[in-house]
Amino acid sequence: MTTTERTLSVFALGGINEIGKNMYVLQYGEDIVVIDCGSKFPDESLLGIDLIIQDISYLKQHQDKIRGLIVTHGHEDHIGGIPYFLKQLNVPVYATRLTLGLIELKLKEHGLLRKTELVLINSESDIAFGAVRVTFFKTSHSIPDCLGVVFHTPEGAVVHTGDFKFDLTPVNHDYPDLHKMAEIGKKGVLLLLSESTNAERPGFNPSEQQVGGHIEEAFRKARGKVFISTFASNVHRVQQVVDAAQKTNRRLVLLGRSMVNVVAVASELGYLAIPEGMLMEKHEVKGMDPEKVVILCTGSQGEPMAALSRLSTSSFREVEVHPEDTVIFASTPIPGNEKSVSRIIDNLFLLGAKVIYGSGTVTGMHVSGHACQEELKLMLTLMKPKYFIPIHGEFRMLYQHRLLAESVGVERKNIFIVNNGDVVDIHNQVARQTRKVQSGRIFVDGMGIGDVGNIVLRDRKLLSEEGMLVIVVTLNKSDGRLVSDPDIISRGFVYRRDAEALLDEVTQLVITTITKLQGANGNKKNLLRQEIKKSTETFLFARTKRRPMILPIMIEI
């Protein structure tokens, strides 16, 4: 596509074939609008990585065309990457009140708040980005202030649902605007992008209202302290915990930085109503009657440094889980987190606690914030799109969503199952997927962004599995002869006292290798390193069937 061609292009840089790091891009001619900028937490294979964000190389190459970043809601997989994005591309950010409040927290931490233009929007906003006009509609989810987005382009209307479900009895009485959705569909939708997280689940999602009664009942039955863990950003759930605590005459303690921050922002903006005097500090717990205390904490997904994980190992100062205390998981593990969550549950049982865990539909302590099959079909029916791209889900979910779309009348040839970077181009209202843009994962490790790649991760994996052997060789600078026997240092490979004979053999092998190369020409140091590494690796694998990282160090004196 040339820069002068008036083609509508839509693609994802994150959020397809994965749950997390959502980012979608709409481009018409010279105007680009970005939707969401999330982050994703790493799995156990990504050793030492703190966060995963999007590769935004394409956007950096076309930064003069970017008109703004629209954020659909305040969950981490939609806002977590914003500070890293803004450090590279300083564009205006458009979001609702609560979402902006949560974004401001992140920007303060990164020192970006004063440099960023934040624009408040709501469901009635109408914004022009060059040739693209943008309007919005209310949706319901597990956090307040969620929006769907409509892009009015010369080619036609493109709708991005954001994360949604059809909760007709929401906790905050902020109902999804079905009438507006129907009106959008009546006017005509060229392309619909709709989330697919629960595309495999039949039926309708239960209302969040149902959870409140189950939480209150558990509080009434509990002996001792009650610990309840949920997503910090699930403001509706936090309100239900507050209400249940008030009705059962318990005071509330918040544990975990994200929980404290989100509650502070939501309370300040009026999204949470906490009675005066209910909140107390963690150091006050020891002096309280256990049956008068509720502890609301982070860590429902098994995060190793979160409050619940530390409580389960008795390593949280000032607050402890005692026998007869009740611990409630007001969530369902995200795929990939099951092992970590199970480990915490086992630890809590060892401490003697009563633990309420498992599927939310069984315990009654959780309902999903994402639309199930009948709700996804309802959205498709309301919007009546000509073209459809299922987003925000793994491939099996996207394929299931395609079947749902076909069942309500969307033609199969008009449904695009794409991956991150696959571009759907629409010209004269005809859509094609024939090209890709650069996309991928960028790893955040400490202060480093993108400086840890596959080679570094491979080395970390090798070190974690096989250990390392450091061989320090001291040579005479004038004639290249050994000054003393090599020094062999083992880290994570073998314990020296138990493997003296093996390490002595390595020492003799190194001496033999150096002696053989005495008369070698060229860059002797590099040659010595290569030969020492090669011969040692071969010897150790033959003797131990292990491949530690071999690190020869040459010192000349």
N, C-alpha and C positions, 0 to 999 in steps of 0.2 A: 504494500500500500504506500503510495506517495503521500507526502505531507499535504498536498493540495487536494487530494481526492476526498470527497465528502462521504466517508464510510463510517458507519457505527461499528465500533469494536468493543467486545466485552470479554474479559478474561480474569482468571484468579491468579494471584501470586502466593496464595496460601488458603487453606480451608477446604480443599478438595482432596479426597482420598486420605483424610486425616480429621481428627477432632482437635482443633486448636489453630493458633496463629492465622486467624482469618484476615484476608485482604483481597478485595475485589476491585477491578479497575474498569471504568467506562470511558471510552474515548470517542469523540465525534470531531473529526477534522483536527483543529488546533486546540481543542478543549479536552482536558483530562480531569475526571473526578475520581477520587479514591474512596472506597467504602470500607471502613473498619481497619484496624491495625493491631492485631492481637499477638500474643506470644504463646509459646507452648513449653511445658516443663519436660525435661528430658527423661528417657527411660534409663534403666540400669546399665544399658550398653554404652551410654554416652558418658564415660567416666570424667568427672570433674566439671562437666558443663552445667551452667546455671540456668540457661534459658535458650530457647530456639526462636528465632525471628525470621522474617522473609528476606530473600534476596531481592533488593529493589533496584538492581542495575538498570532495568528498562526505564524506571521512573527517573533515575538520576540522569540518564541520557536525554530525557524529554522534560526536564524540570521546569523549563520556561512555559510549558503548556498546562501544568498542574494548577487547577483553580481552587482546590480545597480538599480537605479530608472530612468526610461525613462519618460519624460514629453512631451506630444504631442503638447501642446500649452499653452499660458499664461493666460487663464481665471481662475477666482477665484475657480470655481468648479473643477479645475484640478491642481492648485498650492497652494490653500489656506491652506492646511493641512501640507505642507512640513516642516515648522519649528517645529511643534509638532512631526512629524514623525522622523526628524533628531535628536531631543533631546533623542529619545529612540533607534534609529538605525542609526548610522552614516555610510551611504553608499554613493558611488559616484552618482551624479545627472547628467543626460545627457539631454541636451535641446538645442534648437536653440538660436540664438543670442538675439532676443527680449525677448524670454521666460526666458533665463538666466538673462537678465537685470532686469526683474520683480521679479524673484526669489531672486536675490541679495538684492533688497529692503527689502524683508521680512526677510531675514537672518540677515541683518544689525540691524533691529529692535529687533531681538531676540538674538543678540550677537553671531550668529553662523557662520558668513561669513568666518572667518579665519579657522574655524575647518572643513569646508565642502569642499570636492573635487567636483568642477563644471567642467563638460566636454562639450565643444562646439561640436555640431553635425549639419549636414545639410542633405539634401535629398540624397546626394551621399555617406554618411558615411556607413561604414561596420565594425561592432564591433563583437568580439567573447566573449561570456560569457560562458566559459567552452564548453559544448557540443552544446550550442545554438548560432547560428550566427544571427545577427540582421542587416537588411537593412531598408531603408526608402523610402517614395515617397511623393511628394508634394500634398497637398490638399488646397482648399480654404475655408475660414470661415470668421467670422467677426473680426478677428485679424490676423495680418501678421504672417508668419513663422510657419505655421501649418504642421504637418507631420502625415502620416499614417505609421504604423510599420509592418514589416514582420519578423516573427521569423522562421528561418530555423532550424528545428529540425530533428533528425533521423526518427521521425514518419512522417514528412511532414511539409508543410508551414502553419503557423498560421498568419492570417492578422488581425490587429486591426486598424480600420479606423480612430480613433480619431473623433472629431467633424468635419463635412464637409458639403459642398454643392458644386454643379458644377456651379460656377460662371465663365462664359466664357468671361466676360468683366470686370474683377476685377479692382478696383480703382487703385491698385498699379501695375497693369500689371504683376502680379506674378500668372501665370495660373496653374490650377491643371494639373498634369502630367497624362493625360489619356493614353498616349502611354505606360508609365511604368506600370500603373495599368493593362492594357490589357496584357502586357508581363508577369506580375506576374501570372495573371489568366491562361495564355497559358501554363506556366510551371507547373501549378497545385497547387490548394489551398486546404489543408485538412480541415481547419476550418476558418470561417470568423466571427469576432465579429464586428458588425456594429451598429452605433448609431441609436436611434429610436425616437428622440424628436418630429419630425414632421411626424411620420408614419401615422397619421390620416388626414394629409392635402394632397389633390389631386394635381396633376400637378407638375410643376417646380417652384422653388423659383425665384422671380424676381432678377435681378442683382442689386448689391449695387450702381452701376452707376446711377440708376434711382432716388435715394434719393437726390443726390446732386442738381439736378435741382429744386426739390420741396423746398429744404431748401433755395436756392438762391431766388426763387420767393417769399417765405414768408418774407425773409429779406427785399426785395424791397417794399413789401406792408406795412410793419410794421411802425406804428407811435410809437415814444418813444423807450425805450430800448427793446432789444430782449433777452429773457432768453431761453436757449435751454439745455435740460437735456438728457443725454444718459449714457450708461455704459462707465466708464473711460477707460476700456480696448479695446473699439471699436475704434481702431486707425484709421481705414478707415473713420468712421463717423466723428471723430475729424478733419481729414484732409479736409473733405467736408465742415465742419463748417468754418474752416480757409479760404478755397477758396471762400466760399460765402461771408464771412466778407470782404475779400480783394476786391471782385468785387463790393460790395455795399458801400465801403469806410467806414467801421466800424472797430473800434479797439476791441481787445478781452481781456476779463477778465476770469480767471480760478478760480472757487470756489469749495472747497472740497479737502481734503488732497490727496485722491486717484487720483483725476483728475490731480492735480499739479504734483504728483509723476510720473504717467504714461506718461504724456506729456513730462516731463523732460527726462525720460529714452528714450522714442521713438525718441525725437528730437536729443538727444546725439548720438544715434545709427544710425541715418539717415532714420528712418521710418516715420518721420513727417517733413514737410517743412513749417516753419512759417516765413513769411517775417520779416525782422529786423524792430523793432519799433512797430509791431502790438500788442504785449502783453503789458498790463499795469496792475498796481496793483489795488486792489479793492478800496483803499481809494481815487483813482483818479476819480472814477465814478461820484461823486457829482459835480465835476467841469467841466464835459463834457456835450456837447449837447447830449441828450438822443438818438437821431437818429443816433449817431455815435458810439454806444456802443452795443456789443454783450457779453452776460455773459454765459459762458459754465460751467455747474455745474453738480454735482452728485445728486442722489436722485430720479431717474426716476422710481424706484421700491417702493417708499414710505417709505424708511428707515427713522425712526423718527429723527435721529441725522444728517442726510445728509443735504447738503446745501439747496436743493429745499424745503424740509419740513420746515426748519427754515425760509426761505424766505416767505413761504406761511402764516406763523404766525407772520410776521414782527419782528422776533427775531434774525435776522442776522445783526450784527453791520456793519455799513458803506455802506451797499447796501440794497435798498428797492424796492419792486414791487409797482409801482404807477398805477393809472387808465390810460388806453390806452397803457400800456406796453403789449408786446406779449410774451407769454410763450409757448414753443413748447416741447412736449414729443416725442423725437425721439427714441421711444422704444414701446414695447407692454408689459403689466404687465405679469410677470411670474405667473403661477397658484398659488393662495394663497396670492398674494400681491394686489389683486383687491381692497379690502376695504381700505387699506392704501393709495393707489394711488387716489381713489375716494375722500377720505378726503382732500388730498392736492389740488385736482382740485376744490373742493367746496370752500376751503379757498382762492384760487387764484381768483375765480369769485367774492367772497365777497370783494376782494381788488380792483375790477374793471378791472382786466386784461382781455385781449383777450387770450383764451387758446385753443391751437390746440392739441387735444388728441384723443385717441381711437385707433382702429386697424390700424396698419401701412399700410395695403393695401388700407384703406379708405383715410387716410391723406396723404399718400405718403412719410411720414417722417421716415419710418422704413421698412426694410426687414429682415427676419430672417437669421441667420447664419447657419441654419440647413437644411439638405436635406429634400425635400418633397417626395411624393410617387414615382414619375417618376425617381427622382434622386437616391432614395434608390434602385429601380429596376435596374437602370443603374449600380450602384456599384456591385450589386449581379451578373449581367450579365457579367461584366468585370472580376470579380474574379472567377466565376463558382465554388463555394466551394462545397465539399462533405458534410460537416457539417456546421451548422449555429447557432450562439447564438446572438439574438438581445439584445443590451445593452443600457444603458443610456436612460432610460425612465420609465414611470409608466406602470403597467401591461397591461392596455388597449392598450398602444402604442406598447408594445412588441408583443402582440397578433396580432395587425394589421400588424406589420412588418413580422410576421410569414406567414400571408396570402399573403403578397407581395412576399416573398421568394418562396412560393409554386407556385405562378403564373408564375414565371420565371424558374421553373423546379427543385427546391430543394425539395427532398422527405420529406414528413411530418415527418417520423420517424427519420430523420436526423436533425431535428430542436429542439433545447433545450430551453424551456422557464424556466429559473432558477431564484432563488432569491439570494441575497447576502449570501455567504457561501456555496452554492451548488457547488460541484466540478464535472466537466466533465473530466473523465479519458479516455485517448486514448491509447490503447495498440494493436500493430499489425494493426494499422489503423482502429480499431473498437472502437467507442466512447460509453461510458456508464455514466449515472449519478446515482450513488448509495450511495454517502456519502456526509457529510457536514463537514466544519471546522467552528470554532467559528468566528462569525461576529456580528456586531451590531453598535450602536451609542455610542460615547463618547462625553460628554458635556464639553465644555470649559466655565468656569465662572470666569472672572477676571484672576487671576494667577493660579487658580485651574484647573487641567485637570483630569476628571474622578471622582472627589470627590463629584459631585452632581449626584445623581441617582434618581430612581423613588420615593423613600420614601421622599427625600427632596423636589422634585417637587410636590408631593402630599400635603405636608405641606404648600408649597408656594401657591398652588391652594386654599387650605382650608382657609389660611389667607386672600387671596385676595377676596374670596367670602363671608366668614362668620365672619372674624375678630378673635379677641383673647380676652380672659378674664384671667387676671392674679390674682390669689388668694394668698396673702401673709399671712401666719399664723405664729405667734410668740408664741413659747412654752417655758415653764419652763423646763430647762434641767434635773432637779432632779426628778420632779414628772409628767412631760408631760402635765401639765395643761396649758390652754390658759393664756397668760400674758395680752393680750388685744384683742379687737374685730379684726377679720380678715380684711385686707385691700383689697378691690376689685378694680382692675384697668381694664378698658375697652379700647381696641384699635381696632377700625374698627367694633365693635359689636353694641353698643348703646352709645349715648351721655349721660353722667352721669346726667346732669341737667334735661334731659327729661325722665330719667328712674330711678329716686331715689328709688321709691317704689319697682321696680323689683330687684335692686341691694341690697336693704335692706333685701328682702326675701332670696336672695342668701347668704347674711351674716348669717342670722339666720339658714339657712340650713347647712352651714359649721359648725357653733357652735354645732348644734344638732348632726351632724355626728361625730365630735371630742369627744363630751361627751359620745356617745354610745360606742366609742372605747377606753375609758379610761383604762379598765381592760384587753385589748388585750395583748397577748403574742407575742414573735417573734420580727421581725423588724418592730417596730411601725411606723417609718417614712414612709417606703414604703407602708404599709397598709393604713395609713392615706391619702397618695397621691392618691392611687388607689380609695379609697372610696369617697374622696372629688370629684375627677374627674368624677366618675361614677354617683354619686347622682346629681351633678350640671348639667351634660350633660342631664340627664333624665328630670330634672326639667325645664331647659331652652327650650328643644325641645317641651315639653308639653305646655309651655306658649308662645313661640315665633315661633315655627316651624323652628328654626335655630339651627345650630350646630357649634358654635364658637370653636376654639381651646382653651381648658382649660389647664392652666399651673399653678398647685399648687406649691408654694415655701415655704418650711419649714425652719424656723429660730429658733434655740435653744439658749437661753440665761440663 
